[in-house]
């Protein structure tokens, strides 16, 4: 009797597993000199048109590394970076301007470790920026261009750099970086104090300081000196998410990518030189919790899980993705002309242009589908729970757990 009672008590107890869920890395789209880690039997293929599991990650990283050790996966325009939990950062892909910081301008066809411990990294068109675990900012790549300006790296001289160099002006000012966004010809930094700084080409008002002059050093965006939670940047524009859930936008607006509506003329010269709140009717009374920026469009997620998007000369202010009206979205990423969204159950959806300037197909993860005007569930990830997603201009990646 005593043994039976003991067994009954055990059966009523709740046991919680402490095992870490099995995590996998999936990639798809167009490969640029190693930007996609492809399976052994598909090394000769240029395009993976559905999410494909990276089976041999340890071989790519040249060490015994489990996918569960990945902290961040970043898809840049034509590059990829993988940051491990221990701070090791690997980079690969197109390296025409030395933006991967490996000491040369040749393509990096295999994931290569950087010599600095990394907390997070941002990959731009011509540049890259990383933040160390101590909060220091390092930049690499193209420093200036005769046709597009100077100061892209914030190093104070406008010189290019084939290796990551620390931005000493931040250290001298006692600032620590929380987030860095490398855009085409400018850099934006969010400090741990919630202040936004910018440097680089001033054309189209992309620095947010009312002027169009270039800046060699990171300087404060005067209207955003506190209360900023996150930043995101596209080709020539920037977004900032405030603590109160309001979005601000500034920079180039020739395709309506700022989401400021019909009050601004939208042509090839359209711009907003200071941060302006996005006050579209669709967003009134809604608190934004996530946002992302692509080449010339952007998207955001509200507290209630609604997804809004704008730009690409289609919409001048945020519109709701009605096909996801009854789906709670929790994350979003924007590529060149496409968008990826993740719902609360970890399902991945995509929409936009599957064919881009750098990709014939595949970037939507929907096989041969070249365009999707409404969000479509990425069926190739059925049974998987997406925990992180990143969208480059022509390739994408996500981390998943078995659902």
Secondary structure as GFF3:
##gff-version 3
##sequence-region A 1 403
A	DSSP	alpha_helix	2	12	.	.	.	ID=ss1
A	DSSP	beta_strand	23	30	.	.	.	ID=ss2
A	DSSP	three_ten_helix	40	42	.	.	.	ID=ss3
A	DSSP	beta_strand	47	53	.	.	.	ID=ss4
A	DSSP	alpha_helix	57	61	.	.	.	ID=ss5
A	DSSP	three_ten_helix	67	69	.	.	.	ID=ss6
A	DSSP	beta_strand	70	75	.	.	.	ID=ss7
A	DSSP	beta_strand	79	84	.	.	.	ID=ss8
A	DSSP	beta_strand	89	93	.	.	.	ID=ss9
A	DSSP	beta_strand	108	113	.	.	.	ID=ss10
A	DSSP	beta_strand	120	123	.	.	.	ID=ss11
A	DSSP	beta_strand	127	131	.	.	.	ID=ss12
A	DSSP	beta_strand	137	141	.	.	.	ID=ss13
A	DSSP	beta_strand	144	145	.	.	.	ID=ss14
A	DSSP	beta_strand	149	150	.	.	.	ID=ss15
A	DSSP	beta_strand	161	166	.	.	.	ID=ss16
A	DSSP	alpha_helix	168	172	.	.	.	ID=ss17
A	DSSP	beta_strand	177	182	.	.	.	ID=ss18
A	DSSP	beta_strand	186	191	.	.	.	ID=ss19
A	DSSP	beta_strand	196	200	.	.	.	ID=ss20
A	DSSP	three_ten_helix	203	205	.	.	.	ID=ss21
A	DSSP	beta_strand	215	220	.	.	.	ID=ss22
A	DSSP	beta_strand	228	233	.	.	.	ID=ss23
A	DSSP	beta_strand	237	242	.	.	.	ID=ss24
A	DSSP	beta_strand	247	252	.	.	.	ID=ss25
A	DSSP	beta_strand	271	277	.	.	.	ID=ss26
A	DSSP	three_ten_helix	281	283	.	.	.	ID=ss27
A	DSSP	beta_strand	288	293	.	.	.	ID=ss28
A	DSSP	beta_strand	297	302	.	.	.	ID=ss29
A	DSSP	beta_strand	307	311	.	.	.	ID=ss30
A	DSSP	beta_strand	315	320	.	.	.	ID=ss31
A	DSSP	three_ten_helix	322	324	.	.	.	ID=ss32
A	DSSP	beta_strand	329	334	.	.	.	ID=ss33
A	DSSP	beta_strand	338	343	.	.	.	ID=ss34
A	DSSP	beta_strand	348	353	.	.	.	ID=ss35
A	DSSP	beta_strand	371	377	.	.	.	ID=ss36
A	DSSP	three_ten_helix	379	381	.	.	.	ID=ss37
A	DSSP	beta_strand	384	391	.	.	.	ID=ss38
A	DSSP	beta_strand	395	402	.	.	.	ID=ss39
###
